[in-house]
Amino acid sequence: MGQPILRLRTTATKAALLTVPPGRHVIKFTNTSPLAFNLQLLSDTNDFMLVDEDQLLNKITSVP
């Protein structure tokens, strides 16, 4: 697993833009919150997937 490329720490509202080059990317999001959180992910591609690790491994091993 690589090193973090973007880290947000806040006690209020904060946003960040992560731009990646075209191609296949696997990005892991982690969160720590004592109360609640809201995470919005926006993508300009048609085949964006937000899945758990098991579904992801099944998908990427079945694609030629």
N, C-alpha and C positions, 0 to 999 in steps of 0.2 A: 504494500500500500504506500502510495506517495505521501508527500508532505502536504499540509493544507495550503490551498492557493487563495482562499478568501475566508476571512474570519470576521464575524460581526459580534460585537459585545455592546449591549445596550440595556438601559432600564426604562426605555420609553419606546418610541417608534423610530425605526431606521430601515433604510433600503440600500441595496447594492446591486450593481449590474455586473454579471459575469459573462464575458464574451469568449466563446471558444471557436476555433476554426471549424470549417465543415468536416464532417466525418463522424465516425462512431466514437462516443465518449461515455464512460461510466463515471458518474459523480455520486459521491456518498454525502448525504445531508445528515448531520447529527444536531440534536437540540437538547439543552438542559434548561428547564424552567420549573420554578417551584409552584407556579399557579397555572397559567395557560399561555398558549402562543398561537399565532396565526402565521402560516407560511403560504405565500402565493408564488407559484412558479409559472412563468410565462415563456412560451417558445414560439418561434416563427416557422417551425417545421410541421409537417403533417403527420410524421411518424414518431412524435415524442412519446416516450413511455415513462410512467412513474409506477414502478412495481417493487415488490420486495425482492430480496436476494435470490430466493429459490426460483421465482418466476423469471428473473433476469438470466440466471445461469441456464435454465431450460431454453430460453429464447436464443441466447448467443451461441450455445453449442449446437442447436439445430439449424442455424443459418449457414449455408455453404460459404 
